[in-house]
Amino acid sequence: MKELAKRFIGEECIIYTITSNEGSIQGVIREIDDGGMIIESNSGEREIINLDFVTRIRKYPRKKKRLVLD
């Protein structure tokens, strides 16, 4: 997962985890290390996510004219 997640550094993404209350976390992936990643939200808050709990990473759909439901 670490090597795959590195492809999204600097991109605004939706990160799906098994432990998130909402089911997903949205923000820009700033850094990926051995066990986790640092996500920065639009408000500037930073959050560390354990890569063991990440189930899916998806680039945020910008410039789409349709509604995305997950």
DACORVEN-V668856 format. One record per residue. N is the residue number from 1. RES is the residue in one letter. SS is DSSP state (a for helix, b for strand, c for the rest). D_FIRST is the distance of its C-alpha to the first C-alpha in Angstrom with 1 decimal. Layout:
n/res/ss/d_first
N/RES/SS/D_FIRST
N/RES/SS/D_FIRST
This chain:
n/res/ss/d_first
1/M/c/0.0
2/K/a/3.8
3/E/a/5.6
4/L/a/5.2
5/A/a/5.9
6/K/a/8.6
7/R/a/10.4
8/F/a/11.5
9/I/c/13.1
10/G/c/16.7
11/E/c/16.3
12/E/b/17.5
13/C/b/15.0
14/I/b/15.0
15/I/b/12.2
16/Y/b/12.8
17/T/b/12.6
18/I/c/14.6
19/T/c/16.6
20/S/c/17.8
21/N/c/21.5
22/E/c/21.4
23/G/c/18.3
24/S/b/16.6
25/I/b/16.7
26/Q/b/17.8
27/G/b/17.9
28/V/b/17.0
29/I/b/13.8
30/R/b/15.7
31/E/b/13.6
32/I/b/10.3
33/D/c/10.9
34/D/c/10.0
35/G/c/9.8
36/G/b/10.0
37/M/b/10.8
38/I/b/14.4
39/I/b/15.6
40/E/b/19.2
41/S/c/21.2
42/N/c/24.2
43/S/c/26.5
44/G/c/25.0
45/E/c/23.6
46/R/b/20.4
47/E/b/18.0
48/I/b/15.3
49/I/b/12.5
50/N/b/10.9
51/L/a/7.1
52/D/a/8.3
53/F/a/10.2
54/V/b/8.3
55/T/b/9.1
56/R/b/9.4
57/I/b/9.7
58/R/b/13.0
59/K/b/15.3
60/Y/c/18.4
61/P/c/21.2
62/R/c/23.9
63/K/c/27.1
64/K/c/26.9
65/K/c/30.2
66/R/c/29.1
67/L/c/27.8
68/V/c/24.2
69/L/c/24.0
70/D/c/21.0
